[in-house]
Amino acid sequence: MPKVVDVEQRRAVIVEAVFRLVASGGVEAASLRNVAAEAGLNIGSVRHYFVSHDALLLAATEEMARRVTVRMEAHGSRLAEAFEAGDERRMGDVIFALFAELLPLDEQRRVECGVWMAFTERARVSLDLREAADQMHREVIRLTSNLLLGAGVPDAEDRAAALTIGVDGLTLAGLSWPEDYPPEKQQRLLGLLLRQAFGGATALEGHTP
């Protein structure tokens, strides 16, 4: 009798292999052949689920986004509670925690940020990935803009774009020059970016350099 394969489990094993390879060697390391070897599979098995290198990278990025979204939704619930209670200090803490999920502050987030940066760089020259990258980028700006609007910040869309770009730049710096941008400095700079975006809101005073 043929062996029954759990499709979702097999895809998850392959995606985890992509995560490890991108984290250690960048996007070029996650070739179909390397991913197959890392996952302990033959290349035909990998091609059965992912027809190309771009398809692998897209699946890894979607999984990264899912993980980050789960954590950010938990913060969102806390933010709603703080808003209802009128607790500005707590609102500031939660807003800071929300955006900190996007920075390479620990091993898990370093791997996730590495996948995101590899994906966006590849999407710059790959039509197959460009639409998905554009959609993810615009969604982050939209959510950030809504957060700023809720805080009564003027020019919310422009400020959201500036904040999103700033966080992306800080992410790149943290990945590329970790000695110059350790977690403590990343958090300090994030506090500055947030204070600028929110117009010096008192809720964020404790998160400035």
Sequence and secondary structure as in RCSB ss.txt:
>XXXX:A:sequence
MPKVVDVEQRRAVIVEAVFRLVASGGVEAASLRNVAAEAGLNIGSVRHYFVSHDALLLAATEEMARRVTVRMEAH
GSRLAEAFEAGDERRMGDVIFALFAELLPLDEQRRVECGVWMAFTERARVSLDLREAADQMHREVIRLTSNLLLG
AGVPDAEDRAAALTIGVDGLTLAGLSWPEDYPPEKQQRLLGLLLRQAFGGATALEGHTP
>XXXX:A:secstr
      HHHHHHHHHHHHHHHHHHH GGG  HHHHHHHHT  HHHHHHH SSHHHHHHHHHHHHHHHHHHHHHHH
HHHHHHHHHHT HHHHHHHHHHHHHTTS  SHHHHHHHHHHHHHHHHHTT HHHHHHHHHHHHHHHHHHHHHHHH
TT SSHHHHHHHHHHHHHHHHHHHHH TTTS HHHHHHHHHHHHHHHTTS GGGGGG  
